[in-house]
Amino acid sequence: MNFYIPILFLLQEEHENTVFQTILGVFVTVGVVSICVYYILRYLESVYVKYYKKPYFIHFYPAIKRLPAHLQSFIEENDFYNRLDKKRKRYFAHRTVVFLDDINFVGREGLVVDNFIRMQITMMVIQLTFGMRHYILEYLNTIIVYPASFYSILNQTENIGEFNPRSKALALSWKDFQKGNLHQDKGKSLGIHELTHAIHYNSIKNSDISSEIFYDTFLLLEKYLGSPEVRERIVAANILRDYAYTDKFEFIAVLVEVFMESPEELKSKFPEIYTYVMQMLNFRYFEEH
């Protein structure tokens, strides 16, 4: 009888190993198949984007988060939010909650970042990225708010806004942000300008579908603007302020300001450029009204 005991243990161990190997094989197979399916769908979506200039879908959330009641009143005063249908309003509120949870707001020089400030900045971010599936930017973790202009250690200059990808931080002058937010600054918007820098940088460093669309369309826009005739027309129209011609990053940031603040003027004077910017952001909401 003692002779059979080791054999029973060996048979039991062999059986356990077989079960483990089977389970492991299933997990590996599922993992490999999932990866293959992902890349096939990703490739097909890239083909779709090439022809239709937009992603398969923008909004998909397993569970919609609701904005707390004490913050709901802020978005109900937002013009863009009020133009949305009921379903998209829920998406706007959901994205607002996610962004508020994801971003760290910091006040400087005695400024207390209250709910009003947080919501005004957040709503601008949500509006600007509402046509993008990937609206949480990898290179933006912190938003620093100053009462007014501030001295930038990074640039050794007095600034009203800057984006620092190394620190994953966006710094804003609240005074100047509000001037743009309330349309008091002749079509200029500090928030849109600096957020466009963050989106642009994110699109260079990432390969998600929203980044791909933004960056690839930007390259097409660059090629279009390579024509001396087009550049002369833009300068003559005086639709962009002089700062736009600093470099290509400032150009696109100022251009997006004009697109968001004066879409009808941009479309009437430069319909091709308007279309490029619309595709970059997948922001087609001006076309619906």
Residue frames as qw, qx, qy, qz and C-alpha x, y, z in Angstrom:
[[0.000, 0.885, 0.465, 0.000, 0.00, 0.00, 0.00],
 [0.328, -0.767, 0.100, 0.543, 2.85, 2.32, 0.83],
 [0.463, -0.027, 0.585, 0.665, 4.12, 1.73, -2.73],
 [0.199, 0.641, 0.627, 0.395, 1.00, 3.35, -4.21],
 [0.199, -0.847, -0.293, 0.396, 1.03, 6.55, -2.12],
 [0.251, -0.486, 0.323, 0.772, 3.87, 8.27, -4.09],
 [0.188, 0.235, 0.749, 0.590, 2.17, 7.28, -7.35],
 [0.033, -0.783, -0.621, 0.000, -1.09, 8.90, -6.21],
 [0.226, -0.775, -0.038, 0.589, 0.74, 12.11, -5.30],
 [0.265, -0.228, 0.561, 0.751, 2.45, 12.13, -8.72],
 [0.116, 0.479, 0.772, 0.403, -0.86, 11.59, -10.51],
 [0.118, -0.853, -0.448, 0.241, -2.49, 14.38, -8.47],
 [0.265, -0.638, 0.190, 0.698, 0.41, 16.77, -9.17],
 [0.243, 0.037, 0.695, 0.676, 0.30, 15.88, -12.86],
 [0.044, 0.684, 0.709, 0.166, -3.44, 16.55, -12.93],
 [0.183, -0.852, -0.217, 0.441, -3.00, 19.96, -11.20],
 [0.286, -0.412, 0.426, 0.753, -0.24, 20.91, -13.66],
 [0.197, 0.321, 0.767, 0.520, -2.48, 19.97, -16.58],
 [0.045, -0.833, -0.548, 0.064, -5.31, 22.15, -15.22],
 [0.262, -0.756, 0.045, 0.598, -2.92, 25.05, -14.64],
 [0.293, -0.170, 0.602, 0.723, -1.47, 24.71, -18.13],
 [0.142, 0.561, 0.748, 0.325, -4.95, 24.63, -19.63],
 [0.117, -0.895, -0.351, 0.250, -6.00, 27.79, -17.76],
 [0.311, -0.607, 0.281, 0.675, -2.75, 29.52, -18.67],
 [0.308, 0.111, 0.715, 0.617, -3.20, 28.51, -22.30],
 [0.081, 0.763, 0.629, 0.122, -6.70, 29.97, -22.35],
 [0.195, -0.876, -0.106, 0.427, -5.49, 33.28, -20.89],
 [0.341, -0.392, 0.491, 0.699, -2.58, 33.48, -23.34],
 [0.258, 0.360, 0.759, 0.477, -4.86, 32.67, -26.28],
 [0.010, -0.872, -0.487, 0.055, -7.44, 35.26, -25.22],
 [0.287, -0.765, 0.098, 0.568, -4.66, 37.82, -24.72],
 [0.336, -0.158, 0.620, 0.691, -3.11, 37.18, -28.14],
 [0.168, 0.566, 0.729, 0.346, -6.50, 37.24, -29.88],
 [0.113, -0.893, -0.343, 0.268, -7.46, 40.48, -28.06],
 [0.295, -0.602, 0.297, 0.680, -4.23, 42.16, -29.15],
 [0.280, 0.107, 0.728, 0.616, -4.74, 41.03, -32.74],
 [0.066, 0.743, 0.654, 0.126, -8.34, 42.25, -32.75],
 [0.201, -0.837, -0.134, 0.492, -7.26, 45.60, -31.27],
 [0.257, -0.446, 0.454, 0.727, -4.65, 46.22, -33.94],
 [0.217, 0.345, 0.779, 0.476, -6.98, 45.10, -36.73],
 [0.023, -0.847, -0.528, 0.052, -9.68, 47.49, -35.51],
 [0.275, -0.743, 0.077, 0.606, -7.08, 50.23, -35.05],
 [0.287, -0.125, 0.623, 0.717, -5.88, 49.75, -38.61],
 [0.119, 0.565, 0.746, 0.331, -9.43, 49.74, -39.96],
 [0.118, -0.882, -0.344, 0.298, -10.21, 52.93, -38.07],
 [0.293, -0.533, 0.315, 0.729, -7.10, 54.57, -39.54],
 [0.203, 0.200, 0.736, 0.614, -8.40, 53.64, -43.00],
 [0.030, -0.770, -0.637, -0.025, -11.83, 55.02, -42.05],
 [0.241, -0.787, -0.083, 0.562, -10.21, 58.26, -40.86],
 [0.332, -0.194, 0.518, 0.764, -8.30, 58.59, -44.12],
 [0.059, 0.389, 0.714, 0.579, -11.55, 58.67, -46.09],
 [0.253, -0.765, -0.552, -0.213, -14.01, 60.27, -43.68],
 [0.212, 0.512, -0.260, 0.790, -11.67, 62.55, -41.67],
 [0.520, -0.501, 0.275, -0.635, -13.18, 61.52, -38.34],
 [0.098, -0.232, 0.943, -0.219, -13.07, 58.55, -35.92],
 [0.271, -0.298, -0.890, -0.212, -15.60, 55.69, -35.78],
 [0.429, -0.760, -0.474, -0.119, -17.05, 57.19, -32.64],
 [0.093, 0.623, -0.322, 0.707, -16.34, 59.90, -30.08],
 [0.448, -0.416, 0.440, -0.658, -18.36, 59.05, -27.00],
 [0.794, -0.134, -0.576, -0.139, -18.46, 55.64, -25.33],
 [0.131, -0.466, 0.611, -0.626, -18.67, 55.40, -21.55],
 [0.400, -0.169, -0.900, 0.029, -19.53, 52.17, -19.68],
 [0.296, -0.675, -0.608, 0.297, -20.94, 54.32, -16.87],
 [0.132, 0.705, 0.142, 0.682, -21.94, 57.98, -17.14],
 [0.387, -0.280, -0.512, 0.714, -20.80, 60.05, -14.19],
 [0.072, -0.859, -0.439, -0.254, -23.08, 62.80, -12.95],
 [0.251, 0.446, -0.237, 0.826, -21.88, 66.24, -12.01],
 [0.239, -0.382, -0.685, 0.573, -22.55, 67.15, -8.35],
 [0.033, 0.834, 0.544, 0.081, -25.53, 69.46, -7.90],
 [0.265, -0.844, -0.048, 0.463, -23.40, 72.35, -6.61],
 [0.291, -0.367, 0.521, 0.714, -21.44, 72.36, -9.90],
 [0.375, 0.478, 0.754, 0.250, -24.34, 71.74, -12.27],
 [0.123, 0.907, 0.288, -0.282, -25.36, 75.41, -12.25],
 [0.217, -0.641, 0.415, 0.608, -22.01, 76.38, -13.79],
 [0.264, -0.003, 0.797, 0.544, -22.41, 74.27, -16.93],
 [0.215, 0.689, 0.692, -0.007, -26.02, 75.35, -17.32],
 [0.042, 0.902, 0.035, -0.427, -24.68, 78.88, -17.90],
 [0.358, -0.361, 0.625, 0.592, -22.27, 77.68, -20.61],
 [0.520, 0.519, -0.132, -0.665, -23.38, 78.66, -24.13],
 [0.343, 0.338, -0.822, -0.303, -21.86, 75.64, -25.83],
 [0.088, 0.073, 0.949, -0.295, -23.41, 73.22, -23.35],
 [0.420, 0.432, 0.457, -0.655, -26.83, 74.77, -23.86],
 [0.505, 0.478, -0.395, -0.601, -26.61, 74.20, -27.63],
 [0.107, 0.212, -0.967, -0.087, -26.13, 70.46, -27.15],
 [0.696, -0.256, -0.457, -0.491, -28.92, 67.88, -27.21],
 [0.739, -0.560, 0.164, -0.335, -29.87, 65.98, -24.05],
 [0.979, -0.024, -0.040, 0.198, -27.56, 63.02, -24.72],
 [0.590, 0.479, -0.195, 0.620, -24.53, 65.18, -25.45],
 [0.288, -0.757, 0.201, -0.551, -25.21, 67.28, -22.38],
 [0.899, -0.418, 0.111, -0.065, -24.78, 64.12, -20.30],
 [0.860, 0.225, -0.055, 0.455, -21.49, 63.43, -22.11],
 [0.191, 0.728, -0.174, 0.635, -20.33, 67.01, -21.44],
 [0.577, -0.685, 0.209, -0.393, -21.13, 66.66, -17.73],
 [0.979, -0.156, 0.040, 0.129, -19.44, 63.24, -17.58],
 [0.692, 0.421, -0.125, 0.573, -16.25, 64.57, -19.15],
 [0.119, -0.785, 0.187, -0.579, -16.32, 67.50, -16.76],
 [0.804, -0.545, 0.160, -0.178, -16.40, 65.16, -13.75],
 [0.943, 0.059, 0.021, 0.328, -13.57, 63.02, -15.13],
 [0.452, 0.627, -0.137, 0.620, -11.40, 66.05, -15.90],
 [0.357, -0.775, 0.198, -0.483, -11.94, 67.57, -12.45],
 [0.909, -0.387, 0.156, -0.013, -10.91, 64.27, -10.86],
 [0.882, 0.240, 0.045, 0.404, -7.85, 63.96, -13.10],
 [0.391, 0.628, -0.085, 0.668, -6.38, 67.48, -12.94],
 [0.512, -0.507, -0.390, 0.573, -4.74, 69.19, -10.00],
 [0.120, 0.861, 0.172, 0.464, -5.56, 72.90, -9.79],
 [0.604, -0.330, -0.275, 0.671, -3.06, 75.11, -7.96],
 [0.037, 0.971, 0.182, 0.150, -3.40, 78.79, -7.06],
 [0.650, 0.049, -0.140, 0.746, -0.37, 81.08, -6.90],
 [0.155, 0.229, -0.095, 0.956, 0.37, 84.49, -5.36],
 [0.206, 0.124, 0.549, -0.801, -2.56, 84.27, -2.97],
 [0.557, 0.055, -0.364, -0.744, -5.17, 83.27, -5.53],
 [0.489, -0.004, 0.800, -0.347, -7.68, 80.76, -4.17],
 [0.266, 0.060, -0.758, -0.593, -8.86, 78.43, -6.93],
 [0.499, 0.120, 0.580, -0.633, -12.54, 78.09, -6.07],
 [0.553, 0.329, 0.765, 0.009, -15.25, 76.15, -7.89],
 [0.421, 0.844, 0.137, -0.302, -15.98, 79.04, -10.22],
 [0.068, 0.755, -0.573, -0.313, -12.38, 79.21, -11.49],
 [0.382, -0.174, 0.900, 0.118, -12.04, 75.43, -11.75],
 [0.549, 0.500, 0.658, -0.128, -15.29, 75.13, -13.67],
 [0.368, 0.855, -0.063, -0.361, -14.60, 77.97, -16.09],
 [0.005, 0.618, -0.734, -0.283, -11.26, 76.47, -17.09],
 [0.421, 0.007, 0.907, -0.005, -12.61, 72.92, -17.16],
 [0.566, 0.622, 0.465, -0.276, -15.57, 73.83, -19.35],
 [0.318, 0.803, -0.346, -0.366, -13.24, 75.46, -21.87],
 [0.159, -0.391, 0.891, 0.166, -11.14, 72.29, -21.99],
 [0.489, 0.265, 0.818, -0.145, -14.23, 70.10, -22.45],
 [0.514, 0.754, 0.174, -0.370, -15.59, 72.32, -25.20],
 [0.192, 0.746, -0.545, -0.332, -12.30, 72.49, -27.12],
 [0.030, -0.302, 0.947, 0.105, -11.82, 68.70, -26.96],
 [0.655, 0.157, 0.489, -0.554, -15.47, 67.67, -27.29],
 [0.782, 0.486, -0.207, -0.330, -14.93, 66.33, -30.79],
 [0.326, 0.518, -0.782, 0.113, -11.99, 64.21, -29.66],
 [0.854, -0.266, -0.430, -0.120, -12.36, 60.73, -28.21],
 [0.723, -0.188, -0.360, 0.559, -9.18, 61.09, -26.14],
 [0.057, -0.881, -0.111, -0.457, -9.80, 64.31, -24.22],
 [0.659, -0.727, 0.139, 0.130, -7.63, 63.58, -21.17],
 [0.516, 0.766, -0.350, 0.157, -4.17, 64.73, -22.22],
 [0.898, -0.146, -0.260, 0.324, -1.24, 62.63, -21.07],
 [0.526, 0.170, -0.180, 0.813, 1.03, 65.67, -20.82],
 [0.210, -0.521, 0.045, -0.826, -1.29, 67.75, -18.67],
 [0.515, -0.312, -0.755, 0.259, -1.59, 66.91, -14.98],
 [0.296, -0.558, -0.411, 0.657, -1.62, 70.33, -13.32],
 [0.174, 0.747, 0.307, 0.563, -3.17, 73.71, -14.06],
 [0.421, -0.339, -0.326, 0.775, -1.53, 76.61, -12.20],
 [0.063, 0.828, 0.428, 0.357, -3.56, 79.80, -11.94],
 [0.364, -0.121, -0.215, 0.898, -2.05, 83.22, -11.18],
 [0.116, 0.724, 0.446, -0.514, -4.11, 86.35, -10.44],
 [0.397, 0.872, -0.077, -0.274, -2.50, 88.21, -13.37],
 [0.679, 0.609, -0.389, 0.131, 0.74, 88.05, -15.39],
 [0.807, -0.543, 0.215, 0.088, 3.62, 86.16, -13.81],
 [0.084, 0.760, -0.623, -0.168, 7.36, 85.75, -14.19],
 [0.980, 0.151, -0.080, -0.100, 8.26, 82.55, -16.02],
 [0.521, -0.619, 0.556, 0.190, 11.38, 80.82, -14.72],
 [0.786, 0.216, 0.536, 0.222, 11.25, 78.60, -17.81],
 [0.527, 0.675, 0.296, 0.423, 11.36, 81.43, -20.34],
 [0.435, -0.282, -0.151, 0.842, 12.83, 84.19, -18.13],
 [0.050, -0.287, -0.326, -0.899, 9.99, 86.48, -19.23],
 [0.348, 0.173, 0.488, -0.782, 6.77, 88.01, -17.90],
 [0.139, -0.120, -0.871, -0.456, 3.96, 85.79, -19.20],
 [0.585, -0.070, 0.170, -0.790, 0.21, 85.52, -19.11],
 [0.938, 0.028, 0.202, -0.279, 0.25, 81.82, -20.01],
 [0.235, 0.581, -0.764, -0.151, 2.56, 78.93, -20.80],
 [0.977, -0.054, -0.033, -0.206, 2.52, 75.18, -21.28],
 [0.074, -0.659, 0.745, -0.066, 5.40, 73.17, -19.81],
 [0.882, 0.087, -0.379, -0.268, 5.31, 69.57, -21.11],
 [0.450, 0.297, -0.744, 0.394, 8.24, 68.50, -18.93],
 [0.137, -0.064, 0.658, -0.738, 6.29, 69.40, -15.80],
 [0.115, -0.427, -0.856, -0.269, 2.99, 68.45, -17.43],
 [0.112, -0.608, -0.486, 0.617, 1.68, 71.82, -16.29],
 [0.180, 0.642, 0.414, 0.620, -0.31, 74.67, -17.78],
 [0.259, -0.410, -0.367, 0.793, 0.03, 78.12, -16.21],
 [0.083, 0.669, 0.528, 0.517, -2.59, 80.82, -16.75],
 [0.007, 0.007, -0.266, 0.964, -3.25, 84.39, -15.73],
 [0.107, 0.534, 0.811, -0.211, -6.82, 84.35, -14.41],
 [0.140, 0.668, 0.106, -0.723, -7.31, 88.00, -15.37],
 [0.196, 0.429, -0.579, -0.665, -6.36, 87.33, -18.98],
 [0.043, 0.156, 0.978, 0.129, -8.16, 84.00, -19.13],
 [0.169, 0.608, 0.658, -0.411, -11.39, 85.68, -18.13],
 [0.182, 0.589, -0.176, -0.767, -10.96, 88.46, -20.69],
 [0.194, 0.199, -0.807, -0.521, -10.91, 85.85, -23.42],
 [0.005, 0.276, 0.954, -0.121, -13.56, 83.69, -21.81],
 [0.164, 0.678, 0.504, -0.510, -15.96, 86.65, -21.66],
 [0.517, 0.558, 0.450, 0.467, -15.05, 87.68, -25.23],
 [0.141, -0.957, -0.099, 0.232, -13.60, 91.00, -24.04],
 [0.438, -0.592, 0.448, 0.506, -10.28, 90.69, -25.85],
 [0.430, 0.645, -0.321, -0.544, -11.07, 91.15, -29.57],
 [0.892, 0.291, -0.268, -0.218, -11.34, 87.47, -30.44],
 [0.318, 0.478, -0.761, 0.302, -8.29, 86.45, -28.42],
 [0.850, -0.434, -0.055, -0.294, -8.58, 83.64, -25.90],
 [0.065, -0.657, 0.723, -0.204, -5.69, 82.80, -23.60],
 [0.712, -0.149, 0.627, -0.279, -7.31, 79.54, -22.52],
 [0.868, 0.462, 0.148, -0.108, -7.88, 78.26, -26.05],
 [0.396, 0.802, -0.441, 0.073, -4.38, 79.35, -27.07],
 [0.182, -0.567, 0.769, -0.231, -2.53, 77.55, -24.29],
 [0.779, 0.018, 0.566, -0.270, -4.74, 74.47, -24.41],
 [0.787, 0.599, -0.088, -0.119, -4.05, 74.18, -28.13],
 [0.174, 0.702, -0.678, 0.132, -0.33, 74.03, -27.31],
 [0.501, -0.284, 0.761, -0.300, -1.05, 71.16, -24.91],
 [0.845, 0.336, 0.330, -0.252, -3.19, 69.32, -27.49],
 [0.582, 0.737, -0.339, -0.064, -0.58, 69.88, -30.20],
 [0.036, -0.599, 0.780, -0.178, 2.27, 68.54, -28.06],
 [0.669, -0.069, 0.665, -0.324, 0.15, 65.59, -26.97],
 [0.828, 0.498, 0.099, -0.239, -0.60, 64.75, -30.62],
 [0.396, 0.718, -0.573, 0.019, 3.11, 64.66, -31.45],
 [0.128, -0.455, 0.830, -0.297, 3.94, 62.31, -28.57],
 [0.569, 0.063, 0.732, -0.370, 0.95, 59.95, -28.72],
 [0.092, 0.096, -0.814, -0.565, -0.62, 57.62, -31.27],
 [0.305, 0.434, 0.766, -0.363, -4.25, 57.42, -30.17],
 [0.357, 0.554, 0.639, 0.396, -6.80, 58.16, -32.89],
 [0.029, -0.964, -0.241, 0.108, -7.47, 61.74, -31.71],
 [0.374, -0.698, 0.353, 0.498, -3.75, 62.54, -31.72],
 [0.505, 0.081, 0.683, 0.521, -3.34, 60.90, -35.12],
 [0.260, 0.780, 0.526, 0.216, -6.14, 62.98, -36.63],
 [0.161, -0.954, -0.027, 0.252, -4.86, 66.23, -35.11],
 [0.421, -0.581, 0.473, 0.511, -1.23, 65.75, -36.12],
 [0.488, 0.198, 0.703, 0.478, -1.82, 64.31, -39.60],
 [0.213, 0.853, 0.452, 0.149, -4.28, 67.07, -40.45],
 [0.258, -0.886, 0.114, 0.368, -1.85, 69.65, -39.11],
 [0.485, -0.271, 0.595, 0.581, 0.78, 68.33, -41.54],
 [0.363, 0.547, 0.646, 0.389, -1.71, 68.68, -44.39],
 [0.032, -0.965, -0.239, 0.099, -2.47, 72.23, -43.27],
 [0.418, -0.661, 0.338, 0.524, 1.26, 73.00, -43.19],
 [0.471, 0.096, 0.669, 0.567, 1.58, 71.76, -46.75],
 [0.197, 0.795, 0.535, 0.208, -1.38, 73.88, -47.84],
 [0.191, -0.956, -0.041, 0.219, 0.12, 76.95, -46.17],
 [0.633, -0.274, 0.395, 0.607, 3.37, 76.32, -48.04],
 [0.416, 0.622, 0.460, 0.478, 1.91, 78.16, -51.00],
 [0.264, -0.097, -0.093, 0.955, 3.23, 81.78, -51.13],
 [0.225, -0.369, -0.424, -0.796, -0.11, 82.87, -52.58],
 [0.581, -0.573, -0.571, -0.091, -2.07, 81.43, -49.63],
 [0.535, -0.362, -0.343, 0.682, 0.32, 83.01, -47.11],
 [0.112, 0.099, 0.127, 0.981, -0.02, 86.40, -48.79],
 [0.390, -0.493, -0.513, -0.585, -3.81, 86.14, -48.68],
 [0.617, -0.536, -0.533, 0.219, -3.75, 85.31, -44.97],
 [0.410, -0.234, -0.179, 0.864, -1.46, 88.21, -44.13],
 [0.046, -0.226, -0.300, -0.926, -3.51, 90.61, -46.28],
 [0.462, -0.548, -0.599, -0.357, -6.78, 89.52, -44.65],
 [0.029, -0.438, 0.481, -0.759, -5.37, 90.47, -41.21],
 [0.778, -0.369, -0.320, -0.396, -7.45, 87.71, -39.65],
 [0.845, -0.276, -0.313, 0.334, -4.56, 86.51, -37.45],
 [0.252, -0.956, 0.137, 0.057, -2.66, 88.74, -35.07],
 [0.363, 0.772, -0.517, 0.070, 1.09, 89.20, -35.61],
 [0.465, -0.505, 0.695, -0.215, 2.01, 86.76, -32.85],
 [0.926, 0.199, 0.264, -0.185, 0.76, 83.93, -35.05],
 [0.718, 0.648, -0.229, 0.110, 3.81, 84.30, -37.27],
 [0.385, -0.744, 0.538, -0.091, 6.29, 83.60, -34.46],
 [0.043, -0.289, 0.942, 0.163, 6.51, 79.89, -35.37],
 [0.440, -0.129, -0.743, -0.488, 4.24, 77.04, -36.49],
 [0.301, -0.340, -0.823, 0.341, 3.16, 76.24, -32.91],
 [0.054, 0.397, 0.314, -0.861, 1.99, 79.81, -32.25],
 [0.282, 0.088, -0.497, -0.816, 0.38, 79.91, -35.68],
 [0.406, -0.275, -0.833, -0.256, -1.87, 76.94, -35.01],
 [0.220, -0.409, -0.676, 0.572, -2.68, 78.18, -31.48],
 [0.142, 0.334, 0.046, -0.931, -3.79, 81.58, -32.79],
 [0.335, 0.005, -0.672, -0.660, -5.63, 79.91, -35.68],
 [0.323, -0.364, -0.872, 0.058, -7.63, 77.72, -33.29],
 [0.038, -0.405, -0.421, 0.811, -8.50, 80.86, -31.29],
 [0.279, 0.229, -0.282, -0.889, -9.95, 82.41, -34.44],
 [0.355, -0.123, -0.855, -0.357, -11.75, 79.19, -35.34],
 [0.273, -0.427, -0.807, 0.303, -13.44, 79.00, -31.93],
 [0.056, -0.503, -0.322, 0.800, -14.08, 82.72, -31.50],
 [0.371, 0.571, -0.105, -0.725, -14.94, 83.76, -35.07],
 [0.553, 0.052, 0.808, 0.194, -15.84, 80.61, -37.04],
 [0.515, 0.737, 0.432, -0.073, -18.08, 82.33, -39.57],
 [0.129, 0.917, -0.268, -0.265, -15.43, 84.89, -40.49],
 [0.330, -0.465, 0.777, 0.267, -12.74, 82.23, -40.90],
 [0.575, 0.286, 0.763, 0.072, -15.05, 80.03, -42.97],
 [0.444, 0.844, 0.258, -0.153, -16.10, 82.86, -45.26],
 [0.109, 0.894, -0.384, -0.204, -12.55, 84.12, -45.91],
 [0.157, 0.503, -0.847, -0.071, -10.61, 80.85, -45.80],
 [0.886, -0.084, 0.016, -0.456, -12.98, 77.86, -46.11],
 [0.802, 0.275, -0.513, 0.132, -10.09, 75.44, -46.77],
 [0.198, 0.365, -0.647, 0.639, -8.28, 76.46, -43.59],
 [0.600, -0.254, 0.266, -0.711, -11.54, 76.35, -41.64],
 [0.934, 0.045, -0.238, -0.264, -12.07, 72.76, -42.81],
 [0.602, 0.332, -0.624, 0.370, -8.55, 71.73, -41.79],
 [0.101, -0.329, 0.582, -0.736, -9.00, 73.09, -38.26],
 [0.775, -0.131, 0.073, -0.614, -12.45, 71.53, -37.97],
 [0.905, 0.142, -0.398, -0.050, -10.96, 68.16, -38.91],
 [0.344, 0.416, -0.655, 0.528, -7.98, 68.53, -36.57],
 [0.253, -0.172, 0.602, -0.738, -10.26, 68.94, -33.57],
 [0.146, -0.323, -0.905, -0.235, -13.13, 66.98, -35.13],
 [0.067, 0.420, 0.476, -0.770, -15.16, 69.97, -33.99],
 [0.026, 0.278, 0.706, 0.651, -18.21, 69.93, -36.27],
 [0.059, -0.588, -0.704, 0.395, -20.68, 71.60, -33.95],
 [0.088, 0.468, -0.060, -0.877, -20.63, 74.93, -35.80],
 [0.169, 0.042, -0.751, -0.637, -21.98, 73.01, -38.80],
 [0.143, -0.402, -0.903, 0.043, -25.01, 71.85, -36.86],
 [0.037, -0.707, -0.474, 0.524, -26.38, 75.32, -36.16]]
